Amino acid sequence: MSWGQPVRIPADIEREDRIIGGFTARQVAIFGATGGILYTAYLLVGDQVPLVMCAAVALPVGILGVLLAIGRRDGLSLDRYLLAAARHQLSPKSLVSAPGKATPPPSWIAARSDPRPAPLRLPARGVGSDGLIDLGPDGVAAVSEVSTVSFALRTPDEQDALVSVFGGWLNSLSGPAQILVRAERVDLTDTITNLVENARALPHPALTDAAHEHAAFLADISARHDLLRRQVLLVIREPCAKGRDAAAARALRRLEEAARLLSACGLTVRPLDAPATNTLLASCFDPTAPPTPEIEFATQDEVITRGEHR
């Protein structure tokens, strides 16, 4: 038995295959389309237009084709970037949360002739009472918050053990999963208030002074800096081919399995309930908003009533 030459696998697994001269199939198609357009134009008007004028017109078109093929902007190929820009320019800018087309205003209203708003299409239909996100035909998604561990402070053997356990969890995945690392604002108002209030009950005046100094230190940091904390989320998605209840049961079971396997790394997986998931989605829609306490959002099937004023 003879062994062949080793093959080097690129680290970027999403890198497109090079098929001709180091160019991808997309680049070859752009080059071919550009050359075909120029050749067809020359066959049509080459006998009627001087060669110098044909070259003057063909040169910008050829340069544009080369730029579309090999140019990149923000890590995206230039043709896809321009296509996304054109799609954004042509798409409606006024969007409303409506199930269908936005109804026009009545004829007796003197409304401006602005374009009517288009329905806002969101991937999430709502959050159920079990905390799962309803994705409509795409299934359901379960979100959990995961703690972190200090990898750099571990010994090489401990690092190998952590990587082995994490790799075992990745190999056990039976469906789509996403690890999201996001930064969110931190509000120290409650912490400072608790420090000041609890300082009065401390048994020694020195401890009281230290608590007040620490509260002043936290207030100064909050005033001079935008405090952020890193949050790690684990999102499990399950299709609803056999119904929403079956998909929800599979998603929760996969979260339990992830919590059991990742606990060997010292990680804690805490599934988010309905209020926490609603708060998370609201903060994702407006990341620059100041932090707010968890709000009791109504579920998609819950009737909203007005509370009585006393």
RADA-V281627 format. One record per helix or strand. SS is the DSSP state (H for helix, E for strand). FROM is the first residue (numbers start at 1). TO is the last residue. Records with the same first field share a line. If there is no record, write none. Layout:
SS = FROM-TO + FROM-TO
This chain:
E = 18-20 + 23-24 + 72-73 + 76-77 + 95-96 + 118-119 + 126-127 + 133-134 + 140-146 + 177-185 + 228-238 + 269-271
H = 25-45 + 51-70 + 78-90 + 136-138 + 156-171 + 189-199 + 205-224 + 244-265 + 274-285
